[in-house]
Amino acid sequence: MKKSINNYRQEFLESLENLRGYSELTIKSYDEVLKEAFIYVEIIQQNTHYIFNIMPYRIKIAHLNAKTISKKLSAIRSFVSYLNEQNIKVVLKSDESVKVAKTLPKPIQHKHIVEALEHANLEERLVVVMLYTLGLRISELTSLKLVDISTGWIRVLGKGNKQRDIPLISSTKLLLDEYLAVNYPKIFLFEKNREKLSENSLRYSVTKVFKRVALKVTPHQLRHSYATVLLNNNAPIADVSELLGHSSMATTQIYTKLGSALKQQNYNKAHPLCGWDK
């Protein structure tokens, strides 16, 4: 794609006027939508084609009414169709219907997690740290077996029996070794009488730890914090999606809800097509 998106946008708008006979008002509407959309749309270059990932834009406009959203997405689809007609192969990503939650769990600031850990016992610290540094679901932590833990990785069996390997950072491994040296579990990492502790037991541990510093925190918020930290530090969305065990990157993008300003900054650094003449 030798030209910039801005050049192709201008040519597309001209085609709407010259070939389709659209009114000046309609063309202006298309122009405004595309200018707005490509502040947020993620452009990924593949060997033979480009991917336009519109999920960040869909999150941005999710508060609008359904009719307005439909019109905006229609304008993007028309632009992509135009590019394909010009032999510029573009695949539109996340164009399927996705229900965006009205509220998402807020990530916990790192400083608050560190503060809470200072008031936790060994088992409580390990529960919180495993959730925060591995991004596990509470069900996955409950079911984690000793045989699934190695020097630098843990193997997790997630939803739909989907298996994934997650890096085990050195500080977490040290805490894990300390816990094992004291507690001697046999099968599960967190167990009693060789039976795994329930999800409620581990969830209660998290609640207690943060209650001591006057915070109400759930295990899911720690998973959310893990994802947010990775993405805010420029980890590729595909890698984070795999680490979280999501079946679709669209889920990851809804889950993390990155700040628009940060995403724009990252896009501009990553791909020259994100430059706009505003």
C-alpha positions in Angstrom: 0.0 0.0 0.0 2.2 2.8 -1.3 -0.2 5.7 -0.7 -1.3 6.8 2.8 -4.8 6.0 4.1 -5.5 9.7 3.7 -4.8 9.6 -0.1 -7.0 6.6 -0.5 -9.7 8.3 1.5 -9.7 11.3 -0.8 -9.9 9.0 -3.9 -12.8 7.1 -2.3 -14.7 10.2 -1.6 -14.2 11.4 -5.2 -15.6 8.0 -6.4 -18.7 8.5 -4.3 -19.3 11.8 -6.1 -18.3 10.9 -9.6 -19.4 7.2 -9.8 -22.3 7.0 -7.4 -23.6 10.6 -7.5 -23.7 11.0 -3.7 -24.7 14.4 -2.4 -22.2 16.8 -0.9 -23.7 16.3 2.5 -23.5 12.5 2.3 -19.8 12.7 1.2 -19.0 15.0 4.1 -20.6 12.5 6.4 -18.4 9.7 5.0 -15.4 11.9 5.3 -16.0 12.7 9.0 -16.6 9.1 9.9 -13.4 7.8 8.2 -11.3 10.6 9.8 -12.7 9.7 13.2 -12.5 6.0 12.7 -8.9 5.7 11.7 -7.7 7.5 14.8 -8.7 4.3 16.5 -8.7 1.5 13.9 -5.7 -0.8 14.2 -3.9 -1.5 10.9 -1.9 -4.7 10.7 0.3 -5.5 7.7 0.5 -9.1 6.6 2.4 -10.6 3.7 -0.3 -10.4 1.1 -2.9 -8.2 2.7 -3.8 -5.7 5.4 -6.1 -6.2 8.4 -8.2 -3.3 9.6 -9.1 -4.1 13.2 -12.1 -1.9 14.0 -12.8 -3.1 17.6 -11.1 -0.1 19.3 -13.3 2.2 17.2 -16.4 0.1 18.1 -15.6 0.5 21.8 -15.2 4.3 21.2 -18.7 4.6 19.7 -20.4 2.0 21.8 -22.4 4.6 23.7 -24.1 5.9 20.6 -27.5 4.7 19.4 -27.7 1.6 17.2 -28.7 3.5 14.1 -25.7 5.9 14.3 -23.3 3.0 15.0 -24.7 1.1 11.9 -24.2 4.2 9.7 -20.6 4.6 10.8 -19.7 1.0 10.3 -21.4 1.0 6.9 -19.1 3.8 5.9 -16.0 1.8 6.9 -17.2 -1.2 5.0 -17.8 0.8 1.9 -14.2 2.2 2.2 -12.8 -1.3 2.6 -14.8 -2.5 -0.4 -13.3 0.3 -2.4 -9.8 -0.6 -1.4 -10.3 -4.2 -2.4 -11.7 -3.1 -5.8 -8.4 -1.2 -6.2 -6.5 -4.5 -5.7 -5.5 -3.6 -2.2 -6.5 -6.6 -0.2 -7.9 -5.6 3.1 -9.6 -7.8 5.7 -12.0 -6.2 8.1 -11.5 -7.6 11.6 -14.1 -7.5 14.4 -16.9 -6.5 12.1 -19.1 -9.2 13.6 -21.8 -8.4 16.1 -20.2 -8.0 19.5 -22.0 -7.2 22.7 -19.9 -4.6 24.7 -20.5 -4.7 28.4 -21.7 -1.4 29.8 -19.3 -1.7 32.7 -15.9 -3.4 32.9 -13.9 -4.4 35.9 -11.5 -1.6 36.8 -7.8 -2.6 37.0 -6.1 -2.1 40.3 -3.1 0.2 40.4 0.2 -1.6 41.0 1.0 0.5 44.0 -2.2 -0.6 45.7 -1.4 -4.2 45.0 2.1 -3.8 46.5 0.6 -2.1 49.5 -1.9 -4.9 50.1 0.8 -7.6 49.8 2.7 -6.0 52.6 -0.2 -7.0 54.9 -0.7 -10.6 53.6 0.5 -13.9 54.9 2.5 -16.3 52.6 -0.5 -18.1 51.1 -2.5 -14.9 50.6 0.5 -13.3 48.9 0.9 -16.2 46.5 -2.8 -16.2 45.6 -2.7 -12.5 44.7 0.7 -12.7 42.9 -0.3 -15.7 40.8 -3.5 -13.9 39.7 -1.7 -10.6 39.0 1.4 -11.9 37.3 -0.2 -14.8 35.3 -3.6 -13.4 34.5 -5.4 -16.6 35.6 -9.1 -17.0 36.1 -9.9 -18.0 39.6 -11.1 -21.4 38.3 -7.8 -22.0 36.7 -5.8 -21.1 39.9 -8.0 -23.4 41.9 -7.4 -26.3 39.5 -3.6 -25.7 39.1 -1.6 -28.8 39.8 2.0 -29.1 40.8 2.8 -31.2 37.7 1.7 -28.1 35.6 4.4 -25.9 37.2 8.0 -25.9 35.7 11.0 -23.6 36.2 9.9 -20.9 33.8 6.3 -21.8 32.8 3.0 -23.0 34.1 0.6 -25.0 32.0 -3.1 -24.0 32.3 -6.2 -25.8 31.2 -8.7 -23.0 30.6 -12.2 -22.7 29.2 -13.2 -25.4 26.6 -10.2 -27.5 27.7 -8.0 -25.0 25.9 -4.4 -25.5 27.1 -1.9 -22.6 27.2 1.6 -22.0 28.6 2.2 -18.8 30.6 5.7 -17.4 31.5 6.5 -17.6 35.2 8.5 -14.6 36.2 11.4 -15.0 38.7 9.9 -13.1 41.6 6.7 -15.2 41.4 8.8 -18.4 41.2 10.7 -17.4 44.3 7.5 -16.8 46.2 6.1 -20.1 44.9 9.2 -22.0 46.0 9.0 -20.4 49.5 5.3 -21.5 49.7 6.1 -25.1 48.6 8.9 -25.4 51.1 6.5 -24.6 54.0 3.2 -26.2 52.9 4.1 -29.4 51.1 1.0 -29.8 48.8 0.7 -33.1 47.1 -1.4 -32.6 44.0 -2.9 -29.1 43.8 -1.0 -25.9 44.5 -3.7 -24.8 46.9 -5.2 -27.8 48.7 -6.4 -29.3 51.9 -6.4 -33.0 52.5 -5.3 -33.5 48.9 -8.5 -31.8 47.7 -8.2 -28.5 45.9 -9.4 -25.5 47.7 -12.6 -24.1 46.4 -12.9 -21.0 44.2 -14.8 -19.3 47.1 -11.8 -20.0 49.5 -9.3 -18.4 47.2 -11.7 -15.5 46.3 -12.1 -14.9 50.1 -8.3 -14.7 50.4 -8.2 -12.0 47.8 -11.0 -10.1 49.5 -9.3 -10.2 52.9 -5.9 -9.0 51.6 -7.3 -5.9 50.0 -9.9 -5.2 52.7 -6.9 -4.5 55.1 -6.0 -1.6 52.9 -9.6 -0.4 52.5 -10.1 -1.7 49.0 -12.7 -4.0 47.5 -11.0 -6.2 44.9 -12.0 -9.3 43.0 -9.8 -12.0 41.4 -11.1 -10.9 38.0 -9.8 -7.4 38.6 -6.3 -8.8 39.1 -6.6 -10.7 35.8 -7.8 -7.4 34.2 -4.8 -5.6 35.8 -2.5 -8.2 34.3 -3.8 -7.6 30.8 -3.9 -3.9 31.1 -0.3 -3.7 32.3 0.9 -5.8 29.4 -1.0 -3.8 26.8 -0.1 -0.4 28.3 3.5 -1.5 27.9 3.1 -2.3 24.2 2.7 -6.0 24.4 1.1 -7.2 21.1 -2.7 -7.8 21.4 -2.4 -11.2 19.9 0.2 -12.3 22.5 -2.0 -11.0 25.4 -5.0 -12.7 23.9 -3.1 -16.0 23.9 -1.8 -15.5 27.4 -5.4 -14.8 28.7 -6.8 -17.9 26.9 -9.3 -15.9 24.8 -10.7 -17.5 21.8 -10.9 -14.2 20.0 -8.8 -11.0 20.1 -12.1 -9.1 20.0 -12.7 -10.4 23.6 -9.3 -9.1 24.7 -9.9 -5.7 23.3 -13.3 -5.3 25.0 -11.7 -6.7 28.2 -8.8 -4.3 28.4 -10.5 -1.2 27.0 -7.3 0.7 26.4 -7.2 4.4 26.6 -7.7 6.1 23.2 -4.7 8.4 23.5 -2.3 5.6 24.3 -3.6 3.5 21.4 -3.3 6.4 19.0 0.3 6.9 20.1 1.1 3.2 19.7 -0.5 3.1 16.3 1.4 6.1 15.0 4.7 4.5 16.1 3.8 1.1 14.6 2.5 2.0 11.1 3.0 5.0 8.8 -0.5 4.6 7.4 -1.9 6.0 10.7 -0.6 9.5 9.9 -3.4 11.9 9.1 -3.7 15.3 7.6 -6.1 16.9 9.9 
